[in-house]
């Protein structure tokens, strides 16, 4: 749904919301407890077992970093929530979380079907926005981000009673 405002537009995306959490916090807590356990193992256990515990902690840290990197990539794909679009940027609201995005002048903005893609000057994708109701909504967002102004058309509706 598109609603034109004084300084831009509000767009409600109708895509399916992504999962809220993937257990990254609890995995980090487990790693912290594991680090304390490895420290104790280094002083209490035989040398081979202590090295084994340290190896398990290193593998866990590697997996944690891979999951964190995947979460960063997932945050660049926006498919649901409310976008408050203004010239040069937008604010994304989803489930009480707010993310403010500023589009740099050297960024390229393109529309492909009902998807808007914002790329940096090197060509890598910064944001991929989908969930628009129509291609026209994506084109309106592109126009506003590029600094074009939109005009409102007000219509008077008269109701007749019979």
MIDOSE-1310 file (N, C-alpha, C; in nm, 2 decimals, decimal comma, always signed):
residues 162
xxxx	+0,08/-0,12/+0,00/+0,00/+0,00/+0,00/+0,09/+0,12/+0,00; +0,05/+0,22/-0,08/+0,13/+0,34/-0,10/+0,05/+0,46/-0,05; +0,12/+0,54/+0,04/+0,05/+0,66/+0,09/+0,15/+0,77/+0,07; +0,12/+0,88/-0,01/+0,20/+0,99/-0,03/+0,19/+1,09/+0,09
xxxx	+0,31/+1,13/+0,13/+0,32/+1,23/+0,24/+0,38/+1,36/+0,20; +0,40/+1,45/+0,29/+0,46/+1,58/+0,25/+0,60/+1,57/+0,20; +0,68/+1,49/+0,26/+0,82/+1,48/+0,23/+0,86/+1,35/+0,16; +0,76/+1,27/+0,11/+0,79/+1,14/+0,05/+0,67/+1,05/+0,04
xxxx	+0,69/+0,93/+0,09/+0,58/+0,83/+0,09/+0,60/+0,73/+0,20; +0,49/+0,66/+0,24/+0,49/+0,55/+0,32/+0,45/+0,43/+0,24; +0,53/+0,32/+0,24/+0,50/+0,21/+0,16/+0,49/+0,09/+0,26; +0,38/+0,01/+0,25/+0,37/-0,11/+0,33/+0,40/-0,23/+0,24
xxxx	+0,51/-0,30/+0,28/+0,55/-0,42/+0,20/+0,47/-0,54/+0,25; +0,43/-0,62/+0,15/+0,34/-0,73/+0,18/+0,41/-0,87/+0,17; +0,54/-0,87/+0,17/+0,61/-0,99/+0,17/+0,61/-1,07/+0,30; +0,65/-1,19/+0,30/+0,65/-1,27/+0,42/+0,77/-1,23/+0,51
xxxx	+0,74/-1,21/+0,64/+0,84/-1,17/+0,74/+0,94/-1,28/+0,76; +1,07/-1,24/+0,77/+1,17/-1,34/+0,80/+1,17/-1,38/+0,95; +1,22/-1,49/+0,98/+1,22/-1,54/+1,12/+1,29/-1,43/+1,21; +1,24/-1,42/+1,33/+1,29/-1,32/+1,42/+1,43/-1,35/+1,47
xxxx	+1,45/-1,47/+1,51/+1,59/-1,50/+1,57/+1,62/-1,64/+1,52; +1,75/-1,67/+1,51/+1,79/-1,80/+1,47/+1,88/-1,86/+1,57; +1,87/-1,82/+1,70/+1,95/-1,87/+1,80/+2,09/-1,82/+1,82; +2,12/-1,72/+1,74/+2,26/-1,66/+1,75/+2,30/-1,62/+1,89
xxxx	+2,21/-1,55/+1,96/+2,24/-1,51/+2,09/+2,28/-1,62/+2,18; +2,19/-1,73/+2,18/+2,22/-1,84/+2,27/+2,34/-1,92/+2,23; +2,37/-1,92/+2,10/+2,49/-1,99/+2,06/+2,62/-1,91/+2,11; +2,61/-1,78/+2,11/+2,71/-1,69/+2,17/+2,73/-1,72/+2,32
xxxx	+2,62/-1,73/+2,39/+2,62/-1,76/+2,53/+2,69/-1,89/+2,55; +2,65/-1,99/+2,47/+2,72/-2,12/+2,49/+2,87/-2,12/+2,46; +2,91/-2,04/+2,36/+3,05/-2,02/+2,34/+3,12/-1,96/+2,46; +3,06/-1,86/+2,52/+3,12/-1,80/+2,63/+3,14/-1,90/+2,75
xxxx	+3,04/-1,97/+2,77/+3,05/-2,08/+2,88/+3,15/-2,18/+2,84; +3,16/-2,21/+2,71/+3,26/-2,31/+2,66/+3,40/-2,25/+2,68; +3,42/-2,12/+2,66/+3,55/-2,06/+2,68/+3,59/-2,08/+2,83; +3,50/-2,05/+2,92/+3,53/-2,07/+3,06/+3,57/-2,22/+3,09
xxxx	+3,49/-2,31/+3,03/+3,52/-2,45/+3,04/+3,65/-2,49/+2,99; +3,69/-2,43/+2,88/+3,82/-2,46/+2,82/+3,93/-2,41/+2,91; +3,91/-2,29/+2,97/+4,01/-2,24/+3,06/+4,03/-2,33/+3,18; +3,92/-2,38/+3,23/+3,93/-2,48/+3,34/+4,00/-2,61/+3,29
xxxx	+3,96/-2,65/+3,17/+4,02/-2,78/+3,12/+4,17/-2,77/+3,10; +4,22/-2,65/+3,07/+4,36/-2,63/+3,04/+4,44/-2,65/+3,17; +4,38/-2,63/+3,28/+4,45/-2,64/+3,41/+4,42/-2,78/+3,48; +4,31/-2,84/+3,45/+4,27/-2,96/+3,52/+4,29/-3,09/+3,44
xxxx	+4,27/-3,09/+3,31/+4,27/-3,21/+3,23/+4,41/-3,23/+3,18; +4,43/-3,36/+3,13/+4,56/-3,39/+3,06/+4,57/-3,30/+2,94; +4,70/-3,30/+2,89/+4,73/-3,21/+2,78/+4,65/-3,24/+2,65; +4,63/-3,36/+2,61/+4,55/-3,40/+2,49/+4,41/-3,36/+2,50
xxxx	+4,35/-3,38/+2,62/+4,21/-3,35/+2,63/+4,19/-3,20/+2,63; +4,28/-3,12/+2,69/+4,27/-2,98/+2,69/+4,28/-2,92/+2,55; +4,37/-2,98/+2,47/+4,39/-2,93/+2,33/+4,26/-2,97/+2,25; +4,20/-3,08/+2,28/+4,08/-3,12/+2,21/+3,96/-3,02/+2,25
xxxx	+3,96/-2,99/+2,37/+3,85/-2,89/+2,42/+3,87/-2,75/+2,35; +4,00/-2,71/+2,33/+4,03/-2,59/+2,27/+4,00/-2,60/+2,12; +4,02/-2,71/+2,06/+3,98/-2,73/+1,91/+3,83/-2,72/+1,90; +3,75/-2,78/+1,99/+3,61/-2,77/+1,98/+3,56/-2,62/+1,99
xxxx	+3,63/-2,55/+2,08/+3,59/-2,41/+2,10/+3,63/-2,33/+1,97; +3,74/-2,36/+1,90/+3,77/-2,29/+1,78/+3,67/-2,32/+1,67; +3,63/-2,45/+1,66/+3,53/-2,48/+1,56/+3,40/-2,41/+1,59; +3,36/-2,40/+1,71/+3,24/-2,33/+1,75/+3,25/-2,18/+1,72
xxxx	+3,36/-2,12/+1,74/+3,38/-1,98/+1,70/+3,37/-1,96/+1,55; +3,42/-2,05/+1,48/+3,41/-2,04/+1,33/+3,27/-2,05/+1,29; +3,19/-2,15/+1,34/+3,05/-2,16/+1,31/+2,97/-2,03/+1,35; +3,00/-1,98/+1,46/+2,94/-1,86/+1,51/+2,96/-1,74/+1,41
xxxx	+3,08/-1,72/+1,37/+3,11/-1,62/+1,27/+3,04/-1,64/+1,14; +3,03/-1,76/+1,09/+2,96/-1,79/+0,97/+2,81/-1,76/+0,98; +2,75/-1,79/+1,10/+2,61/-1,76/+1,12/+2,59/-1,61/+1,13; +2,68/-1,54/+1,19/+2,67/-1,39/+1,20/+2,68/-1,32/+1,07
xxxx	+2,77/-1,38/+0,98/+2,78/-1,32/+0,85/+2,66/-1,34/+0,77; +2,60/-1,46/+0,78/+2,47/-1,49/+0,71/+2,36/-1,40/+0,76; +2,36/-1,37/+0,89/+2,26/-1,28/+0,94/+2,27/-1,14/+0,88; +2,39/-1,09/+0,87/+2,42/-0,96/+0,81/+2,37/-0,96/+0,66
xxxx	+2,39/-1,06/+0,59/+2,34/-1,07/+0,45/+2,19/-1,07/+0,45; +2,13/-1,14/+0,54/+1,98/-1,15/+0,54/+1,92/-1,01/+0,58; +1,99/-0,93/+0,66/+1,94/-0,80/+0,69/+1,94/-0,70/+0,58; +2,01/-0,73/+0,47/+2,01/-0,64/+0,35/+1,90/-0,67/+0,26
xxxx	+1,82/-0,78/+0,28/+1,70/-0,81/+0,20/+1,58/-0,77/+0,28; +1,51/-0,67/+0,23/+1,39/-0,63/+0,30/+1,27/-0,67/+0,22; +1,17/-0,74/+0,29/+1,06/-0,79/+0,21/+0,92/-0,76/+0,29; +0,93/-0,71/+0,41/+0,81/-0,69/+0,48/+0,83/-0,57/+0,58
xxxx	+0,72/-0,51/+0,63/+0,73/-0,40/+0,72/+0,68/-0,27/+0,65; +0,71/-0,16/+0,71/+0,67/-0,03/+0,66/+0,80/+0,05/+0,62; +0,80/+0,11/+0,50/+0,91/+0,19/+0,46/+0,86/+0,34/+0,46; +0,93/+0,43/+0,53/+0,90/+0,57/+0,52/+1,01/+0,63/+0,43
xxxx	+0,98/+0,65/+0,31/+1,07/+0,69/+0,20/+1,08/+0,84/+0,19; +1,20/+0,90/+0,19/+1,22/+1,04/+0,17/+1,34/+1,06/+0,07; +1,36/+1,18/+0,02/+1,47/+1,20/-0,07/+1,60/+1,16/-0,01; +1,67/+1,07/-0,07/+1,80/+1,03/-0,02/+1,81/+0,92/+0,08
xxxx	+1,69/+0,86/+0,12/+1,70/+0,76/+0,22/+1,56/+0,71/+0,25; +1,56/+0,61/+0,35/+1,43/+0,56/+0,40/+1,45/+0,50/+0,54; +1,34/+0,49/+0,61/+1,34/+0,42/+0,74/+1,25/+0,30/+0,73; +1,31/+0,18/+0,77/+1,24/+0,06/+0,77/+1,19/+0,02/+0,91
xxxx	+1,06/+0,00/+0,92/+1,00/-0,04/+1,05/+0,95/-0,18/+1,04; +0,99/-0,27/+1,13/+0,94/-0,41/+1,12/+0,94/-0,46/+1,27; +0,82/-0,49/+1,31/+0,81/-0,55/+1,45/+0,87/-0,47/+1,56; +0,86/-0,34/+1,55/+0,92/-0,25/+1,65/+1,06/-0,22/+1,63
xxxx	+1,13/-0,28/+1,54/+1,27/-0,25/+1,51/+1,27/-0,15/+1,40; +1,36/-0,04/+1,41/+1,37/+0,06/+1,31/+1,51/+0,06/+1,26; +1,52/+0,07/+1,13/+1,65/+0,07/+1,06/+1,65/+0,19/+0,96; +1,74/+0,29/+0,98/+1,75/+0,40/+0,89/+1,86/+0,38/+0,79
xxxx	+1,82/+0,40/+0,66/+1,91/+0,38/+0,55/+1,93/+0,51/+0,48; +2,05/+0,55/+0,45/+2,08/+0,67/+0,37/+2,14/+0,62/+0,24; +2,08/+0,66/+0,13/+2,13/+0,63/+0,00/+2,23/+0,73/-0,05; +2,35/+0,69/-0,08/+2,46/+0,78/-0,12/+2,44/+0,83/-0,26
xxxx	+2,48/+0,94/-0,30/+2,46/+0,99/-0,44/+2,53/+0,90/-0,55; +2,63/+0,83/-0,51/+2,69/+0,74/-0,61/+2,63/+0,60/-0,62; +2,53/+0,58/-0,53/+2,46/+0,45/-0,54/+2,37/+0,44/-0,66; +2,35/+0,32/-0,72/+2,26/+0,31/-0,83/+2,13/+0,24/-0,77
xxxx	+2,02/+0,28/-0,82/+1,89/+0,23/-0,78/+1,82/+0,18/-0,90; +1,78/+0,05/-0,90/+1,72/-0,01/-1,02/+1,59/-0,08/-0,98; +1,50/-0,09/-1,07/+1,37/-0,16/-1,04/+1,37/-0,28/-1,14; +1,35/-0,40/-1,09/+1,33/-0,52/-1,17/+1,20/-0,58/-1,13
xxxx	+1,10/-0,57/-1,21/+0,97/-0,62/-1,17/+0,91/-0,55/-1,05; +0,88/-0,62/-0,95/+0,84/-0,56/-0,82/+0,95/-0,57/-0,72; +1,07/-0,55/-0,76/+1,19/-0,55/-0,67/+1,27/-0,43/-0,70; +1,32/-0,37/-0,59/+1,41/-0,25/-0,60/+1,54/-0,29/-0,54
xxxx	+1,65/-0,26/-0,62/+1,78/-0,30/-0,58/+1,87/-0,17/-0,57; +1,94/-0,16/-0,46/+2,03/-0,05/-0,43/+2,17/-0,10/-0,43; +2,25/-0,06/-0,52/+2,39/-0,10/-0,53/+2,49/+0,01/-0,50; +2,60/-0,02/-0,45/+2,70/+0,08/-0,42/+2,78/+0,11/-0,55
xxxx	+2,88/+0,20/-0,54/+2,95/+0,24/-0,65/+3,04/+0,13/-0,72; +3,06/+0,02/-0,64/+3,14/-0,09/-0,69/+3,05/-0,20/-0,76; +2,92/-0,18/-0,74/+2,83/-0,27/-0,80/+2,78/-0,38/-0,71; +2,82/-0,38/-0,59/+2,77/-0,49/-0,49/+2,64/-0,44/-0,43
xxxx	+2,55/-0,53/-0,41/+2,41/-0,50/-0,36/+2,42/-0,46/-0,22; +2,37/-0,34/-0,19/+2,35/-0,29/-0,05/+2,22/-0,34/+0,01; +2,11/-0,31/-0,07/+1,98/-0,35/-0,02/+1,90/-0,40/-0,14; +1,82/-0,51/-0,11/+1,73/-0,57/-0,20/+1,59/-0,56/-0,14
xxxx	+1,50/-0,49/-0,20/+1,37/-0,46/-0,14/+1,27/-0,53/-0,23; +1,19/-0,62/-0,17/+1,08/-0,68/-0,24/+0,95/-0,67/-0,15; +0,84/-0,72/-0,20/+0,72/-0,72/-0,13/+0,63/-0,61/-0,17; +0,66/-0,54/-0,27/+0,57/-0,43/-0,32/+0,45/-0,49/-0,38
xxxx	+0,34/-0,42/-0,37/+0,21/-0,47/-0,43/+0,22/-0,46/-0,59; +0,29/-0,37/-0,64/+0,30/-0,35/-0,78/+0,43/-0,29/-0,82; +0,46/-0,30/-0,95/+0,59/-0,24/-1,00/+0,58/-0,09/-0,98; +0,46/-0,03/-0,99/+0,45/+0,12/-0,97/+0,50/+0,16/-0,84
xxxx	+0,47/+0,09/-0,73/+0,52/+0,12/-0,60/+0,68/+0,13/-0,59; +0,74/+0,03/-0,66/+0,88/+0,02/-0,66/+0,94/+0,14/-0,74; +0,87/+0,18/-0,85/+0,91/+0,29/-0,93/+0,90/+0,42/-0,85; +0,79/+0,44/-0,77/+0,77/+0,56/-0,69/+0,88/+0,57/-0,59
xxxx	+0,91/+0,46/-0,52/+1,02/+0,46/-0,42/+1,15/+0,50/-0,49; +1,18/+0,45/-0,61/+1,30/+0,48/-0,68/+1,30/+0,63/-0,71; +1,19/+0,69/-0,76/+1,18/+0,83/-0,79/+1,21/+0,92/-0,67; +1,15/+0,88/-0,55/+1,17/+0,96/-0,43/+1,31/+0,95/-0,38
xxxx	+1,37/+0,83/-0,38/+1,51/+0,82/-0,34/+1,60/+0,90/-0,43; +1,57/+0,92/-0,55/+1,65/+0,99/-0,64/+1,63/+1,14/-0,64; +1,53/+1,18/-0,55/+1,51/+1,33/-0,53/+1,40/+1,39/-0,61; +1,32/+1,31/-0,69/+1,21/+1,36/-0,76/+1,09/+1,38/-0,67
xxxx	+1,02/+1,49/-0,70/+0,90/+1,51/-0,61/+0,77/+1,46/-0,67; +0,68/+1,42/-0,58/+0,56/+1,36/-0,63/+0,45/+1,47/-0,60; +0,35/+1,48/-0,69/+0,24/+1,56/-0,67/+0,12/+1,48/-0,62; +0,05/+1,54/-0,53/-0,07/+1,47/-0,48/-0,19/+1,52/-0,56
xxxx	-0,28/+1,43/-0,59/-0,40/+1,47/-0,66/-0,52/+1,45/-0,56; -0,58/+1,56/-0,52/-0,69/+1,55/-0,43/-0,82/+1,54/-0,50; -0,91/+1,45/-0,46/-1,03/+1,44/-0,53/-1,14/+1,46/-0,43; -1,24/+1,53/-0,47/-1,36/+1,55/-0,38/-1,46/+1,45/-0,42
xxxx	-1,51/+1,38/-0,32/-1,61/+1,28/-0,34/-1,74/+1,33/-0,29; -1,84/+1,33/-0,37/-1,98/+1,38/-0,33/-2,07/+1,25/-0,33; -2,14/+1,24/-0,22/-2,24/+1,13/-0,21/-2,38/+1,19/-0,22; -2,45/+1,13/-0,30/-2,59/+1,17/-0,32/-2,68/+1,07/-0,25
xx	-2,78/+1,12/-0,18/-2,88/+1,03/-0,12/-3,00/+1,03/-0,21; -3,06/+0,91/-0,22/-3,17/+0,90/-0,31/-3,30/+0,86/-0,23
